[in-house]
């Protein structure tokens, strides 16, 4: 068993707290983010992640667009974005969140 302190980045927006690797090619990542009001991720266009993303909003207010749908997320909300889905986020109010990336690749990929 290991314990990790929940800390938030000051200068970088994302901070990886824990990377889990098994004896397969799967890798999962847990981290935190601080997103200042007024920023957009990515700054232009859309981004895609090679892993399934789950984010838990701890504080703040963001709008996330993925798959043509836009949702508003506030403290206590959880969002799940499938592997490879195009997305962007606009930060309405300073936001702290926890993100988890799940690698969905099978051992044979």
Helices and strands as residue ranges (DSSP letters): E 14-21, E 27-35, E 40-41, E 52-66, E 69-74, E 78-81, E 87-102
